[in-house]
Amino acid sequence: AGSYAYVADGISGLHVIEVSDPTNCARVGGYDPPGTAFAVAVSGNYAYVADYDAGLQIIDVSDPTNCVRGGGWATTA
């Protein structure tokens, strides 16, 4: 999405990678959700993280260096 790649990295959470120079990528931010980040989709200023047993986490990525939880939906086990 733009100059950033958003990566779901299991127990390590969500990583935001600056990719404007593909030869010099760098992690600039991220978010550690309560579960295991399984997949991610980005739309506008939000990353939607499938967080395994913890459900859906909606992360505000408007400032990629300071990602914060904006909401979510809990699943039941």
Backbone as ProteinMPNN parsed JSONL, in Angstrom:
{"seq_chain_A": "AGSYAYVADGISGLHVIEVSDPTNCARVGGYDPPGTAFAVAVSGNYAYVADYDAGLQIIDVSDPTNCVRGGGWATTA", "coords_chain_A": {"N_chain_A": [[0.866, -1.185, 0.0], [0.968, 1.904, -1.12], [3.975, 3.338, -0.13], [4.569, 1.351, 1.622], [4.8, -1.976, 2.948], [2.729, -4.334, 4.44], [2.964, -6.778, 6.819], [1.848, -9.822, 8.041], [2.982, -11.588, 10.704], [2.757, -13.985, 12.283], [3.254, -14.925, 15.66], [4.791, -12.72, 16.084], [3.362, -10.568, 15.269], [2.056, -7.674, 13.518], [3.932, -6.175, 10.989], [5.257, -3.157, 9.678], [6.708, -2.27, 6.763], [8.893, -0.132, 5.157], [9.059, 0.422, 1.79], [9.832, 2.022, -0.335], [12.304, 2.275, -1.53], [13.315, -0.43, -2.937], [15.758, -1.735, -2.673], [16.616, -1.155, -0.198], [14.953, -1.818, 2.13], [13.103, -1.195, 5.155], [12.011, -1.818, 8.485], [9.516, 0.112, 9.896], [7.528, 0.328, 11.725], [4.817, -1.183, 13.612], [2.508, -3.557, 15.089], [1.594, -5.405, 17.931], [-0.617, -7.766, 18.173], [-3.102, -9.428, 20.312], [-3.291, -12.139, 19.673], [-2.296, -14.436, 17.164], [-0.967, -13.174, 14.348], [-2.304, -13.828, 11.335], [-3.096, -13.154, 8.733], [-3.312, -10.231, 6.603], [-5.01, -7.321, 5.457], [-5.094, -4.235, 3.779], [-6.765, -1.146, 3.784], [-7.216, 2.088, 2.93], [-6.592, 3.994, 5.778], [-6.394, 1.849, 7.485], [-5.415, -1.337, 8.726], [-6.456, -4.588, 8.461], [-6.362, -7.234, 10.463], [-6.257, -10.661, 10.535], [-6.436, -12.418, 13.332], [-6.027, -15.027, 14.308], [-7.137, -17.024, 16.939], [-7.931, -14.785, 18.345], [-9.575, -13.247, 16.814], [-10.646, -10.56, 14.704], [-8.539, -7.852, 14.228], [-8.484, -4.392, 14.041], [-6.378, -2.108, 12.836], [-5.138, 1.111, 13.129], [-3.274, 2.623, 10.786], [-2.495, 5.09, 9.967], [-0.376, 6.634, 10.777], [2.376, 5.148, 10.098], [4.568, 4.666, 11.752], [3.569, 4.596, 14.25], [1.449, 2.609, 14.997], [-1.858, 1.881, 16.01], [-4.451, 0.172, 17.798], [-7.652, 0.242, 16.477], [-10.068, -0.936, 16.738], [-12.134, -3.898, 16.606], [-13.169, -7.36, 16.295], [-14.201, -9.963, 18.252], [-13.705, -13.428, 18.153], [-15.235, -16.557, 19.005], [-14.035, -19.373, 20.756]], "CA_chain_A": [[0.0, 0.0, 0.0], [1.839, 3.078, -1.212], [5.397, 3.082, 0.114], [4.689, 0.422, 2.741], [4.296, -3.346, 2.9], [2.191, -4.741, 5.736], [3.259, -8.196, 6.891], [1.368, -10.584, 9.189], [4.135, -12.43, 11.038], [2.477, -14.922, 13.373], [3.317, -14.415, 17.03], [5.508, -11.435, 16.078], [2.39, -9.514, 15.0], [2.01, -6.93, 12.26], [5.098, -5.34, 10.712], [5.14, -2.184, 8.594], [8.009, -2.185, 6.118], [8.992, 0.95, 4.169], [9.603, -0.226, 0.593], [9.965, 2.97, -1.445], [13.559, 1.879, -2.184], [13.331, -1.88, -2.762], [17.092, -2.238, -2.334], [16.925, -0.745, 1.166], [13.708, -1.877, 2.91], [13.321, -1.057, 6.592], [10.834, -1.857, 9.345], [9.302, 1.432, 10.496], [6.524, 0.258, 12.78], [4.075, -2.422, 13.699], [1.562, -3.711, 16.194], [1.596, -6.759, 18.472], [-1.971, -8.102, 18.595], [-3.141, -10.412, 21.392], [-3.219, -13.508, 19.163], [-1.281, -14.751, 16.165], [-1.315, -12.498, 13.098], [-2.344, -14.852, 10.307], [-3.233, -12.507, 7.426], [-3.586, -8.798, 6.719], [-5.467, -6.575, 4.285], [-5.034, -2.804, 4.074], [-7.669, -0.279, 3.036], [-7.124, 3.439, 3.494], [-5.732, 4.138, 6.956], [-6.587, 0.721, 8.394], [-4.98, -2.697, 8.419], [-7.38, -5.562, 9.029], [-5.506, -8.374, 10.765], [-6.854, -11.911, 11.009], [-5.603, -12.659, 14.501], [-6.273, -16.408, 14.7], [-8.196, -17.191, 17.942], [-8.317, -13.49, 18.912], [-10.531, -12.597, 15.915], [-10.225, -9.51, 13.772], [-7.995, -6.645, 14.831], [-8.46, -3.284, 13.095], [-5.238, -1.299, 13.268], [-4.992, 2.41, 12.469], [-1.9, 2.747, 10.283], [-2.345, 6.415, 9.361], [1.027, 6.943, 11.068], [2.988, 3.812, 10.101], [5.551, 4.526, 12.823], [2.841, 4.525, 15.515], [0.203, 1.897, 14.723], [-2.685, 1.697, 17.209], [-5.692, -0.578, 17.58], [-8.828, 1.092, 16.316], [-11.259, -1.733, 17.03], [-12.005, -5.295, 16.211], [-14.283, -8.278, 16.529], [-13.699, -11.164, 18.917], [-14.306, -14.7, 17.806], [-15.322, -17.478, 20.134], [-13.287, -20.614, 20.508]], "C_chain_A": [[0.902, 1.234, 0.0], [3.29, 2.69, -1.05], [5.637, 2.035, 1.187], [4.153, -0.955, 2.393], [3.871, -3.694, 4.324], [2.263, -6.263, 5.793], [2.69, -8.785, 8.18], [2.427, -11.637, 9.494], [3.877, -13.277, 12.28], [2.535, -14.282, 14.744], [4.08, -13.094, 17.132], [4.593, -10.274, 15.697], [2.454, -8.928, 13.604], [3.267, -6.076, 12.14], [4.76, -4.384, 9.575], [6.542, -1.962, 8.05], [7.97, -1.081, 5.069], [9.72, 0.376, 2.959], [9.77, 0.726, -0.59], [11.268, 2.764, -2.211], [13.708, 0.378, -1.964], [14.696, -2.47, -2.412], [17.477, -1.914, -0.889], [15.641, -0.683, 1.996], [14.029, -1.794, 4.4], [11.998, -1.138, 7.335], [10.697, -0.498, 10.01], [8.275, 1.41, 11.62], [5.838, -1.087, 12.778], [3.127, -2.407, 14.87], [1.577, -5.174, 16.619], [0.193, -7.085, 18.98], [-1.96, -9.201, 19.659], [-2.985, -11.853, 20.923], [-2.047, -13.697, 18.233], [-1.709, -14.15, 14.833], [-1.171, -13.476, 11.937], [-2.388, -14.266, 8.903], [-3.545, -11.037, 7.647], [-4.076, -8.27, 5.369], [-5.485, -5.105, 4.694], [-5.998, -2.065, 3.171], [-7.633, 1.091, 3.693], [-6.142, 3.477, 4.644], [-5.81, 2.968, 7.917], [-6.026, -0.579, 7.836], [-5.925, -3.628, 9.17], [-6.61, -6.868, 9.2], [-6.35, -9.545, 11.252], [-5.933, -12.417, 12.099], [-5.905, -14.012, 15.144], [-7.387, -16.488, 15.743], [-8.681, -15.867, 18.532], [-9.222, -12.697, 17.97], [-9.911, -11.608, 14.952], [-9.724, -8.31, 14.563], [-7.947, -5.572, 13.744], [-7.439, -2.286, 13.61], [-5.175, -0.025, 12.438], [-3.524, 2.572, 12.088], [-1.682, 4.095, 9.607], [-0.966, 6.991, 9.642], [1.741, 5.605, 11.174], [4.03, 3.596, 11.196], [4.889, 4.401, 14.188], [1.47, 3.9, 15.269], [-0.552, 1.649, 16.027], [-3.96, 0.929, 16.838], [-6.858, 0.38, 17.521], [-10.117, 0.371, 16.635], [-11.038, -3.161, 16.634], [-13.272, -6.08, 16.501], [-13.715, -9.565, 17.078], [-14.445, -12.394, 18.409], [-14.399, -15.564, 19.052], [-14.63, -18.772, 19.775], [-14.216, -21.799, 20.46]], "O_chain_A": [[1.523, 1.558, 1.012], [3.784, 1.81, -1.755], [6.772, 1.841, 1.623], [3.184, -1.091, 1.646], [4.572, -3.384, 5.287], [1.707, -6.955, 4.941], [3.002, -8.317, 9.275], [2.735, -12.478, 8.649], [4.678, -13.284, 13.214], [1.943, -13.227, 14.972], [4.017, -12.422, 18.162], [4.998, -9.116, 15.789], [2.85, -9.589, 12.644], [3.626, -5.347, 13.064], [4.065, -4.751, 8.628], [7.443, -1.528, 8.767], [7.11, -1.09, 4.189], [10.851, -0.098, 3.073], [9.841, 0.277, -1.734], [11.335, 3.046, -3.407], [14.182, -0.043, -0.909], [14.774, -3.59, -1.907], [18.527, -2.341, -0.41], [15.282, 0.377, 2.507], [15.078, -2.254, 4.851], [10.988, -0.6, 6.883], [11.646, -0.004, 10.62], [8.168, 2.37, 12.383], [6.218, -2.004, 12.049], [2.959, -1.397, 15.552], [1.572, -6.073, 15.779], [-0.153, -6.719, 20.103], [-0.928, -9.834, 19.885], [-2.581, -12.709, 21.71], [-0.951, -13.191, 18.472], [-2.709, -14.574, 14.254], [-0.065, -13.898, 11.597], [-1.785, -14.817, 7.982], [-3.983, -10.637, 8.725], [-3.629, -8.7, 4.306], [-5.849, -4.773, 5.822], [-6.057, -2.306, 1.965], [-7.975, 1.239, 4.866], [-4.996, 3.047, 4.509], [-5.343, 3.072, 9.051], [-6.145, -0.875, 6.647], [-6.158, -3.464, 10.367], [-6.251, -7.525, 8.223], [-7.064, -9.44, 12.249], [-4.793, -12.798, 11.836], [-6.024, -14.123, 16.364], [-8.502, -16.052, 15.456], [-9.74, -15.83, 19.159], [-9.602, -11.574, 18.299], [-8.8, -11.799, 14.456], [-10.407, -7.815, 15.459], [-7.43, -5.814, 12.653], [-7.608, -1.694, 14.676], [-5.16, -0.069, 11.208], [-2.648, 2.648, 12.949], [-0.79, 4.234, 8.77], [-0.438, 7.756, 8.834], [1.717, 4.983, 12.236], [4.34, 2.453, 11.532], [5.565, 4.131, 15.18], [0.45, 4.587, 15.327], [0.043, 1.253, 17.029], [-4.468, 1.03, 15.721], [-7.034, 1.223, 18.4], [-11.159, 1.008, 16.787], [-9.916, -3.589, 16.362], [-14.298, -5.528, 16.898], [-12.855, -10.19, 16.458], [-15.667, -12.381, 18.261], [-13.709, -15.315, 20.041], [-14.645, -19.204, 18.623], [-13.766, -22.928, 20.261]]}, "name": "protein", "num_of_chains": 1, "seq": "AGSYAYVADGISGLHVIEVSDPTNCARVGGYDPPGTAFAVAVSGNYAYVADYDAGLQIIDVSDPTNCVRGGGWATTA"}
